[in-house]
Amino acid sequence: MDVILVSLLLSILLILIFRVRKGNPSAIRTYQEEISNLRIKLAVKDQEIKILKDKLLSEKDREARLTTEFENLSFKILEQNSKKFQEQNAEQLESILRPLGKEIDVFRKKLDKSNDDFLKGNIALTEHLKTLQGLNQQLSQDTHNLTNALIGDSKTQGDWGEKQLEVLLERTGLMRNIHFTTQGGYRDENGDLKKPDFIIKLPDDKHIIIDSKVSLTAYYDYSSSEDTEIRKEALKRHLASVRKHFSDLGKKNYQSLYGINSPDHVLMFVPIEPALMLAYQQDSDLHLDAFDKKVVLMSTSILLATLNTISSIWKQENQKRNVIEIAKQGGLLYDKFVGFVEDLLRVGKALDASKESYSDAMNKLVDGKGNLITKVEKLRELEAKTNKNIPKNLLDRAQGD
């Protein structure tokens, strides 16, 4: 303001000088002296302004340093508190993650095992099919070799047929007392005890009944004779024997026994496949007549395919059960993970609350007229015995408020 006034006065004086240039010389000298004095005052004011500017810059630098020191101190305090809180939370997270890690490891092992079992099952199935092909040829040859030993003894023929059936069951991967039972006792609607040769178990508590029947004597007479009449008579006996077997089996009505959940038909296994094929060639209605009596005739090759299908069904069922178990464990793992996420969110909220608490504490410490630093500092001013001083930046901030 002083500079402006001086400049204004100089302007006025210059105007006056111009006007009186032709006037009194003494007046001119007076104005010139005034101008010189005003110039001196202007120089003094310029110097004072420069000093004030330097002082203002110095104060701003001091304020910036104090602000930086306070921010550094605040950050250091927050960092120390946060580090301590993080260490405590790390222990809590460790206790949460340890069991979760174990669950993940168990789940991974089960999943790996399931994949390994599936791959091994496919490889084993391929090898098994090759084995079954060789087995079919071997069984056909063994049947012919045993014919001479079996003819003439019905009990021996029956035992041999049941043994052949059990061999087929086991060779296709089915296990006794797990996938099938033999000679199990069941009661019919009249209370009479019945004993089917084999009962095959299926998933969902289903069953298939298989009975072995051997028609060998008449077939051997037909095959071993070259006399036409003998062969014709033996063929009739052979057809009659096959029909008698499925008629008697149909009358037993095994599928209606208590405790058996079976389809309406029973499978009748004929171990000697050429004998059954011969009967089919001579009587094309043979299988239909058997079907009408709730019996399905089965040769070795047809039964092998059927049993192999059943074995595959059990493999798929076991795989499905493994998948269900994996899904169950996956659900448990998911629940564990959700619990972990919820705990982690609570940890985050706790950290936020800690920051807010720190901010509130600092406000109480240095802000407001009745802040704690001001009150505590008064104790020192009252000559309380102290060994340390409150940091200057905090004291300045508190007293400034």
The 8 nearest C-alpha neighbors of each residue, nearest first, counted from 0:
[[1, 3, 2, 4, 5, 44, 6, 7],
 [2, 0, 4, 3, 5, 44, 41, 6],
 [3, 1, 5, 0, 4, 6, 41, 44],
 [2, 4, 6, 0, 1, 5, 7, 8],
 [5, 3, 7, 1, 6, 2, 8, 0],
 [4, 6, 8, 2, 7, 3, 1, 9],
 [7, 5, 9, 3, 4, 8, 2, 10],
 [6, 8, 4, 10, 5, 9, 3, 11],
 [9, 7, 11, 5, 10, 6, 12, 4],
 [10, 8, 12, 6, 11, 7, 13, 5],
 [9, 11, 7, 13, 8, 12, 6, 14],
 [10, 12, 8, 14, 9, 13, 15, 7],
 [13, 11, 15, 9, 14, 10, 16, 8],
 [14, 12, 16, 10, 15, 11, 9, 17],
 [13, 15, 17, 11, 12, 16, 18, 10],
 [16, 14, 12, 18, 17, 13, 19, 11],
 [17, 15, 13, 19, 18, 14, 20, 12],
 [16, 18, 14, 20, 15, 19, 13, 21],
 [17, 19, 15, 16, 20, 14, 21, 22],
 [18, 20, 22, 16, 21, 17, 15, 23],
 [19, 21, 17, 22, 16, 18, 27, 23],
 [20, 22, 19, 23, 18, 24, 17, 16],
 [21, 23, 19, 20, 24, 26, 18, 27],
 [24, 22, 26, 25, 27, 19, 21, 20],
 [25, 23, 27, 26, 22, 28, 20, 21],
 [26, 24, 28, 27, 23, 29, 30, 22],
 [27, 25, 29, 24, 28, 23, 30, 22],
 [26, 28, 24, 30, 25, 29, 31, 16],
 [29, 27, 31, 25, 26, 30, 32, 24],
 [30, 28, 26, 32, 27, 31, 25, 33],
 [31, 29, 33, 27, 32, 28, 34, 26],
 [30, 32, 28, 34, 33, 29, 27, 35],
 [33, 31, 35, 29, 34, 30, 28, 36],
 [34, 32, 30, 36, 31, 35, 37, 29],
 [33, 35, 31, 37, 32, 36, 38, 30],
 [36, 34, 32, 38, 33, 37, 31, 39],
 [37, 35, 33, 39, 38, 34, 32, 40],
 [36, 38, 40, 34, 39, 35, 41, 33],
 [39, 37, 41, 35, 36, 40, 34, 42],
 [38, 40, 36, 42, 37, 41, 35, 43],
 [41, 39, 37, 43, 38, 42, 44, 36],
 [42, 40, 38, 44, 39, 43, 37, 45],
 [41, 43, 45, 39, 40, 44, 38, 46],
 [44, 42, 40, 46, 41, 45, 47, 39],
 [43, 45, 47, 41, 46, 42, 48, 40],
 [46, 44, 42, 48, 43, 47, 41, 49],
 [45, 47, 49, 43, 44, 48, 50, 42],
 [46, 48, 44, 50, 49, 45, 51, 43],
 [49, 47, 51, 45, 50, 46, 44, 52],
 [48, 50, 52, 46, 51, 47, 45, 53],
 [51, 49, 47, 53, 48, 52, 54, 46],
 [50, 52, 54, 48, 49, 53, 55, 47],
 [53, 51, 55, 49, 54, 50, 48, 56],
 [54, 52, 56, 50, 55, 51, 57, 49],
 [53, 55, 57, 51, 52, 56, 50, 58],
 [56, 54, 52, 58, 57, 53, 51, 59],
 [57, 55, 59, 53, 58, 54, 52, 60],
 [56, 58, 54, 60, 55, 59, 53, 61],
 [59, 57, 61, 55, 56, 60, 62, 54],
 [58, 60, 62, 56, 61, 57, 63, 55],
 [61, 59, 63, 57, 62, 58, 64, 56],
 [60, 62, 58, 64, 59, 63, 57, 65],
 [61, 63, 59, 65, 60, 64, 58, 66],
 [64, 62, 66, 60, 61, 65, 67, 59],
 [65, 63, 67, 61, 66, 62, 68, 60],
 [64, 66, 68, 62, 67, 63, 392, 69],
 [65, 67, 63, 69, 64, 68, 62, 70],
 [68, 66, 70, 64, 69, 65, 71, 63],
 [67, 69, 65, 71, 70, 66, 64, 72],
 [70, 68, 72, 66, 71, 67, 73, 65],
 [69, 71, 73, 67, 72, 68, 74, 66],
 [72, 70, 68, 74, 69, 73, 75, 67],
 [71, 73, 69, 75, 70, 74, 68, 76],
 [74, 72, 70, 76, 75, 71, 69, 77],
 [75, 73, 77, 71, 72, 76, 78, 70],
 [74, 76, 78, 72, 73, 77, 71, 79],
 [75, 77, 73, 79, 78, 74, 72, 80],
 [78, 76, 74, 80, 79, 75, 81, 73],
 [77, 79, 81, 75, 76, 80, 74, 82],
 [78, 80, 82, 76, 77, 81, 75, 83],
 [81, 79, 77, 83, 82, 78, 84, 76],
 [80, 82, 84, 78, 83, 79, 77, 85],
 [83, 81, 85, 79, 84, 80, 78, 86],
 [82, 84, 86, 80, 81, 85, 79, 87],
 [83, 85, 81, 87, 86, 82, 80, 88],
 [86, 84, 88, 82, 87, 83, 89, 81],
 [87, 85, 89, 83, 84, 88, 82, 90],
 [86, 88, 84, 85, 89, 90, 83, 91],
 [87, 89, 85, 91, 90, 86, 92, 84],
 [90, 88, 86, 92, 91, 87, 85, 93],
 [89, 91, 93, 88, 87, 92, 94, 86],
 [92, 90, 88, 94, 93, 89, 95, 87],
 [93, 91, 95, 89, 94, 90, 96, 88],
 [92, 94, 90, 96, 95, 91, 97, 89],
 [93, 95, 91, 92, 97, 96, 90, 98],
 [96, 94, 92, 93, 97, 91, 98, 99],
 [95, 97, 99, 93, 98, 94, 100, 92],
 [96, 98, 100, 99, 94, 95, 93, 101],
 [99, 97, 101, 100, 96, 102, 95, 94],
 [100, 98, 96, 102, 101, 97, 103, 335],
 [99, 101, 103, 97, 98, 102, 96, 104],
 [100, 102, 98, 104, 99, 103, 105, 97],
 [101, 103, 99, 105, 100, 104, 106, 98],
 [102, 104, 106, 100, 101, 105, 107, 99],
 [103, 105, 101, 107, 106, 102, 100, 108],
 [106, 104, 102, 108, 107, 103, 101, 109],
 [105, 107, 103, 109, 104, 108, 102, 110],
 [108, 106, 104, 110, 105, 109, 103, 111],
 [109, 107, 111, 105, 110, 106, 112, 104],
 [110, 108, 112, 106, 111, 107, 113, 105],
 [109, 111, 113, 107, 112, 108, 106, 114],
 [112, 110, 108, 114, 113, 109, 107, 115],
 [111, 113, 115, 109, 110, 114, 116, 108],
 [112, 114, 110, 116, 111, 115, 109, 117],
 [115, 113, 117, 111, 112, 116, 118, 110],
 [114, 116, 112, 118, 117, 113, 119, 111],
 [117, 115, 119, 113, 114, 118, 120, 112],
 [116, 118, 120, 114, 115, 119, 113, 121],
 [119, 117, 115, 121, 120, 116, 114, 122],
 [118, 120, 116, 122, 121, 117, 123, 115],
 [119, 121, 117, 123, 118, 122, 116, 124],
 [122, 120, 124, 118, 123, 119, 117, 125],
 [123, 121, 119, 125, 124, 120, 118, 126],
 [122, 124, 120, 126, 121, 125, 127, 119],
 [125, 123, 127, 121, 122, 126, 120, 128],
 [126, 124, 128, 122, 127, 123, 121, 129],
 [127, 125, 123, 129, 124, 128, 130, 122],
 [126, 128, 124, 130, 125, 129, 123, 131],
 [129, 127, 131, 125, 130, 126, 124, 132],
 [130, 128, 126, 132, 127, 131, 125, 133],
 [129, 131, 127, 133, 128, 132, 134, 126],
 [132, 130, 134, 128, 133, 129, 135, 127],
 [133, 131, 129, 135, 134, 130, 128, 136],
 [132, 134, 130, 136, 131, 135, 137, 129],
 [133, 135, 131, 137, 132, 136, 138, 130],
 [134, 136, 138, 132, 137, 133, 131, 139],
 [137, 135, 139, 133, 134, 138, 140, 132],
 [136, 138, 134, 140, 135, 139, 141, 133],
 [137, 139, 141, 135, 140, 136, 134, 142],
 [138, 140, 142, 136, 137, 141, 135, 143],
 [139, 141, 137, 142, 143, 138, 136, 144],
 [142, 140, 138, 144, 143, 139, 137, 145],
 [143, 141, 139, 145, 140, 144, 138, 271],
 [142, 144, 146, 140, 141, 145, 139, 147],
 [145, 143, 141, 142, 146, 140, 147, 148],
 [146, 144, 142, 148, 143, 147, 141, 149],
 [145, 147, 149, 143, 148, 144, 150, 142],
 [146, 148, 149, 145, 150, 144, 143, 219],
 [149, 147, 145, 146, 150, 144, 151, 152],
 [150, 148, 146, 147, 156, 152, 145, 155],
 [151, 149, 216, 152, 147, 148, 146, 215],
 [150, 152, 149, 216, 153, 148, 156, 155],
 [153, 151, 155, 154, 150, 149, 156, 216],
 [154, 152, 156, 155, 157, 151, 150, 149],
 [155, 153, 157, 156, 152, 158, 159, 149],
 [154, 156, 158, 152, 157, 153, 159, 149],
 [155, 157, 153, 159, 154, 158, 149, 213],
 [158, 156, 154, 160, 159, 155, 153, 213],
 [159, 157, 155, 161, 160, 156, 162, 154],
 [158, 160, 162, 156, 157, 161, 155, 163],
 [161, 159, 163, 157, 162, 158, 211, 270],
 [162, 160, 164, 158, 163, 159, 211, 165],
 [161, 163, 159, 165, 164, 160, 158, 166],
 [164, 162, 166, 160, 161, 165, 159, 167],
 [163, 165, 161, 167, 162, 166, 160, 168],
 [166, 164, 168, 162, 167, 163, 161, 169],
 [165, 167, 163, 169, 164, 168, 170, 162],
 [168, 166, 170, 164, 165, 169, 171, 163],
 [169, 167, 165, 166, 173, 171, 170, 164],
 [168, 170, 173, 172, 166, 171, 167, 174],
 [169, 171, 167, 172, 168, 166, 173, 131],
 [172, 170, 169, 168, 307, 173, 167, 310],
 [173, 171, 169, 170, 310, 174, 168, 307],
 [172, 174, 169, 168, 178, 171, 310, 175],
 [175, 173, 178, 177, 169, 176, 172, 179],
 [174, 176, 179, 177, 180, 178, 173, 169],
 [177, 175, 180, 179, 178, 174, 181, 200],
 [178, 176, 175, 174, 179, 180, 200, 173],
 [177, 179, 200, 174, 173, 199, 176, 175],
 [178, 180, 199, 175, 176, 198, 200, 177],
 [181, 179, 176, 198, 197, 175, 183, 199],
 [182, 180, 197, 183, 196, 198, 179, 195],
 [183, 181, 194, 196, 195, 197, 184, 180],
 [182, 184, 194, 181, 185, 180, 195, 196],
 [183, 185, 194, 193, 192, 182, 186, 195],
 [186, 184, 193, 192, 256, 194, 183, 257],
 [187, 185, 192, 190, 191, 256, 193, 257],
 [186, 188, 256, 190, 189, 191, 257, 185],
 [187, 189, 190, 186, 256, 191, 257, 255],
 [190, 188, 187, 191, 186, 192, 256, 257],
 [189, 191, 186, 187, 188, 192, 185, 193],
 [190, 192, 186, 187, 189, 193, 188, 185],
 [191, 193, 186, 185, 184, 190, 187, 194],
 [194, 192, 185, 184, 186, 191, 195, 187],
 [195, 193, 184, 182, 183, 196, 185, 192],
 [196, 194, 182, 197, 210, 193, 183, 198],
 [197, 195, 182, 210, 181, 194, 209, 211],
 [198, 196, 181, 209, 195, 180, 208, 182],
 [199, 197, 208, 180, 179, 207, 209, 200],
 [200, 198, 179, 207, 206, 178, 208, 197],
 [199, 201, 206, 178, 179, 205, 198, 207],
 [200, 202, 205, 206, 204, 203, 199, 178],
 [203, 201, 204, 205, 200, 316, 313, 312],
 [202, 204, 205, 201, 200, 206, 316, 260],
 [205, 203, 202, 201, 206, 200, 260, 259],
 [204, 206, 201, 260, 203, 200, 202, 261],
 [207, 205, 200, 261, 260, 199, 201, 259],
 [206, 208, 199, 261, 198, 209, 200, 262],
 [207, 209, 198, 265, 197, 266, 199, 206],
 [210, 208, 266, 197, 267, 265, 198, 196],
 [209, 211, 267, 196, 268, 266, 197, 195],
 [210, 212, 268, 160, 161, 267, 269, 209],
 [213, 211, 269, 268, 160, 157, 210, 214],
 [212, 214, 215, 269, 156, 160, 157, 270],
 [215, 213, 240, 241, 216, 212, 237, 218],
 [214, 216, 218, 217, 213, 219, 150, 146],
 [217, 215, 150, 219, 218, 214, 220, 151],
 [218, 216, 237, 220, 233, 219, 215, 236],
 [217, 219, 221, 215, 216, 220, 237, 222],
 [218, 220, 222, 216, 221, 217, 223, 215],
 [221, 219, 217, 223, 218, 222, 233, 224],
 [220, 222, 230, 218, 233, 219, 224, 223],
 [223, 221, 219, 220, 224, 218, 230, 225],
 [222, 224, 220, 221, 219, 225, 218, 230],
 [225, 223, 226, 221, 222, 220, 230, 229],
 [224, 226, 227, 223, 230, 229, 222, 221],
 [225, 227, 229, 224, 228, 230, 231, 221],
 [228, 226, 230, 229, 231, 225, 224, 232],
 [229, 227, 231, 230, 226, 232, 233, 225],
 [228, 230, 232, 226, 231, 227, 233, 224],
 [229, 231, 221, 233, 227, 228, 232, 234],
 [232, 230, 228, 234, 229, 233, 227, 235],
 [231, 233, 229, 235, 234, 230, 228, 236],
 [234, 232, 230, 236, 221, 217, 235, 231],
 [235, 233, 237, 231, 236, 232, 230, 221],
 [236, 234, 238, 232, 237, 233, 239, 231],
 [237, 235, 239, 233, 234, 238, 217, 240],
 [236, 238, 234, 217, 240, 235, 239, 218],
 [239, 237, 235, 241, 240, 236, 278, 242],
 [238, 240, 236, 242, 237, 241, 243, 235],
 [239, 241, 237, 243, 238, 242, 236, 214],
 [242, 240, 244, 238, 243, 239, 214, 237],
 [243, 241, 239, 244, 245, 240, 246, 238],
 [242, 244, 246, 240, 241, 245, 247, 239],
 [243, 245, 241, 247, 242, 246, 248, 240],
 [246, 244, 248, 242, 247, 243, 249, 289],
 [247, 245, 243, 249, 248, 244, 242, 250],
 [246, 248, 250, 244, 245, 249, 243, 251],
 [249, 247, 245, 251, 246, 250, 244, 252],
 [248, 250, 246, 292, 251, 247, 252, 293],
 [249, 251, 247, 252, 248, 246, 292, 253],
 [250, 252, 248, 249, 253, 247, 193, 254],
 [253, 251, 250, 254, 249, 255, 248, 256],
 [252, 254, 255, 256, 251, 195, 265, 208],
 [253, 255, 261, 252, 256, 263, 262, 259],
 [256, 254, 253, 252, 257, 187, 259, 261],
 [257, 255, 187, 253, 254, 259, 186, 185],
 [256, 258, 259, 186, 187, 255, 185, 188],
 [257, 259, 256, 260, 185, 186, 255, 261],
 [260, 258, 257, 261, 256, 206, 254, 255],
 [261, 259, 205, 206, 258, 204, 262, 254],
 [260, 262, 206, 254, 207, 259, 205, 263],
 [263, 261, 264, 254, 207, 260, 206, 265],
 [262, 264, 254, 293, 261, 265, 255, 294],
 [263, 265, 293, 294, 262, 295, 266, 254],
 [264, 266, 294, 208, 209, 295, 293, 267],
 [265, 267, 209, 295, 294, 208, 296, 210],
 [268, 266, 296, 210, 297, 211, 209, 295],
 [267, 269, 211, 297, 210, 212, 270, 298],
 [268, 270, 298, 212, 271, 213, 297, 211],
 [271, 269, 299, 272, 160, 268, 298, 213],
 [272, 270, 274, 269, 273, 142, 275, 139],
 [271, 273, 275, 298, 274, 270, 299, 276],
 [274, 272, 276, 275, 271, 277, 139, 278],
 [275, 273, 277, 272, 276, 271, 218, 278],
 [274, 276, 278, 272, 277, 273, 279, 269],
 [277, 275, 273, 279, 278, 274, 272, 280],
 [278, 276, 280, 274, 275, 279, 273, 281],
 [277, 279, 275, 281, 276, 280, 238, 282],
 [280, 278, 276, 282, 277, 283, 281, 275],
 [281, 279, 277, 278, 282, 276, 283, 275],
 [280, 282, 278, 279, 277, 283, 238, 234],
 [281, 283, 279, 285, 284, 280, 278, 238],
 [282, 284, 279, 285, 280, 281, 286, 278],
 [285, 283, 287, 282, 286, 288, 279, 289],
 [284, 286, 288, 282, 287, 283, 289, 279],
 [285, 287, 289, 288, 284, 290, 296, 295],
 [288, 286, 290, 284, 289, 285, 291, 283],
 [287, 289, 291, 285, 290, 286, 284, 292],
 [288, 290, 286, 294, 292, 287, 291, 245],
 [291, 289, 294, 287, 293, 292, 288, 295],
 [292, 290, 288, 289, 293, 287, 294, 286],
 [291, 293, 289, 290, 249, 294, 288, 246],
 [294, 292, 264, 290, 291, 249, 265, 263],
 [293, 295, 265, 290, 289, 264, 292, 266],
 [296, 294, 266, 290, 267, 265, 289, 297],
 [297, 295, 267, 266, 268, 286, 294, 298],
 [298, 296, 268, 302, 267, 301, 269, 295],
 [297, 299, 272, 301, 269, 300, 302, 268],
 [298, 300, 302, 301, 270, 272, 303, 297],
 [301, 299, 303, 302, 298, 304, 135, 272],
 [302, 300, 304, 298, 303, 299, 297, 305],
 [301, 303, 305, 299, 304, 300, 297, 298],
 [304, 302, 300, 306, 305, 301, 307, 299],
 [303, 305, 307, 301, 302, 306, 308, 300],
 [304, 306, 302, 308, 303, 307, 301, 309],
 [307, 305, 309, 303, 308, 304, 302, 310],
 [306, 308, 310, 304, 309, 305, 171, 303],
 [309, 307, 311, 305, 306, 310, 304, 312],
 [308, 310, 306, 312, 307, 311, 305, 313],
 [309, 311, 307, 313, 312, 308, 306, 172],
 [312, 310, 314, 308, 313, 309, 315, 307],
 [311, 313, 309, 315, 310, 314, 316, 308],
 [312, 314, 316, 310, 311, 315, 317, 309],
 [315, 313, 311, 317, 316, 312, 318, 310],
 [314, 316, 318, 312, 313, 317, 319, 311],
 [315, 317, 313, 319, 318, 314, 312, 320],
 [318, 316, 320, 314, 319, 315, 313, 321],
 [319, 317, 315, 321, 316, 320, 314, 322],
 [320, 318, 322, 316, 321, 317, 315, 323],
 [319, 321, 323, 317, 322, 318, 324, 316],
 [320, 322, 324, 318, 319, 323, 325, 317],
 [321, 323, 325, 319, 320, 324, 326, 318],
 [324, 322, 320, 326, 321, 325, 327, 319],
 [323, 325, 327, 321, 326, 322, 328, 320],
 [326, 324, 322, 328, 327, 323, 329, 321],
 [325, 327, 329, 323, 324, 328, 322, 330],
 [328, 326, 324, 330, 329, 325, 323, 331],
 [327, 329, 331, 325, 330, 326, 332, 324],
 [330, 328, 326, 332, 327, 331, 325, 333],
 [331, 329, 333, 327, 328, 332, 326, 334],
 [330, 332, 328, 334, 333, 329, 335, 327],
 [331, 333, 329, 335, 330, 334, 328, 336],
 [334, 332, 336, 330, 335, 331, 329, 337],
 [335, 333, 337, 331, 336, 332, 338, 330],
 [336, 334, 332, 338, 333, 337, 339, 331],
 [335, 337, 339, 333, 338, 334, 332, 340],
 [338, 336, 340, 334, 339, 335, 333, 341],
 [339, 337, 341, 335, 336, 340, 342, 334],
 [338, 340, 336, 342, 337, 341, 343, 335],
 [341, 339, 343, 337, 342, 338, 344, 336],
 [340, 342, 338, 344, 343, 339, 337, 345],
 [343, 341, 345, 339, 340, 344, 338, 346],
 [344, 342, 340, 346, 345, 341, 339, 347],
 [343, 345, 347, 341, 346, 342, 340, 348],
 [344, 346, 342, 348, 343, 347, 349, 341],
 [345, 347, 343, 349, 344, 348, 342, 350],
 [348, 346, 344, 350, 349, 345, 351, 343],
 [347, 349, 351, 345, 350, 346, 352, 344],
 [348, 350, 352, 346, 347, 351, 353, 345],
 [351, 349, 353, 347, 348, 352, 346, 354],
 [352, 350, 348, 354, 353, 349, 347, 355],
 [351, 353, 349, 355, 350, 354, 356, 348],
 [352, 354, 350, 356, 351, 355, 349, 357],
 [355, 353, 357, 351, 356, 352, 358, 350],
 [354, 356, 352, 358, 357, 353, 359, 351],
 [357, 355, 353, 359, 354, 358, 352, 360],
 [356, 358, 360, 354, 355, 359, 353, 361],
 [359, 357, 355, 361, 360, 356, 362, 354],
 [360, 358, 356, 362, 357, 361, 355, 363],
 [359, 361, 357, 363, 362, 358, 356, 364],
 [362, 360, 364, 358, 363, 359, 357, 365],
 [363, 361, 366, 359, 364, 360, 365, 358],
 [364, 362, 360, 361, 370, 365, 366, 359],
 [363, 365, 361, 371, 362, 370, 372, 360],
 [364, 366, 397, 370, 362, 363, 372, 361],
 [367, 365, 362, 370, 363, 397, 400, 364],
 [368, 366, 370, 369, 400, 365, 397, 363],
 [369, 367, 370, 400, 366, 373, 397, 398],
 [368, 370, 367, 371, 374, 373, 366, 363],
 [371, 369, 365, 367, 364, 366, 363, 373],
 [370, 372, 364, 374, 373, 375, 365, 363],
 [371, 373, 375, 374, 370, 364, 365, 376],
 [374, 372, 376, 371, 375, 370, 397, 377],
 [373, 375, 371, 377, 372, 376, 370, 369],
 [374, 376, 372, 377, 378, 373, 371, 379],
 [375, 377, 373, 379, 378, 374, 372, 380],
 [378, 376, 380, 374, 379, 375, 381, 373],
 [379, 377, 381, 376, 380, 375, 383, 382],
 [378, 380, 383, 382, 381, 376, 377, 385],
 [379, 381, 377, 382, 378, 376, 383, 375],
 [380, 382, 378, 379, 383, 377, 376, 384],
 [383, 381, 379, 380, 384, 378, 385, 377],
 [382, 384, 379, 378, 381, 385, 380, 377],
 [383, 385, 382, 379, 386, 378, 381, 387],
 [386, 384, 387, 383, 379, 388, 382, 378],
 [387, 385, 388, 384, 383, 379, 389, 382],
 [386, 388, 385, 389, 390, 384, 379, 376],
 [389, 387, 390, 386, 385, 391, 376, 379],
 [388, 390, 391, 394, 387, 393, 376, 372],
 [391, 389, 393, 392, 388, 394, 395, 387],
 [390, 392, 394, 393, 395, 389, 388, 396],
 [391, 393, 395, 394, 390, 65, 396, 69],
 [394, 392, 396, 391, 395, 390, 397, 365],
 [393, 395, 391, 397, 392, 396, 398, 390],
 [396, 394, 392, 398, 393, 397, 399, 391],
 [395, 397, 399, 393, 394, 398, 392, 400],
 [396, 398, 365, 394, 400, 399, 395, 366],
 [399, 397, 395, 400, 396, 394, 373, 368],
 [398, 400, 396, 397, 395, 394, 366, 368],
 [399, 397, 398, 367, 366, 368, 396, 365]]
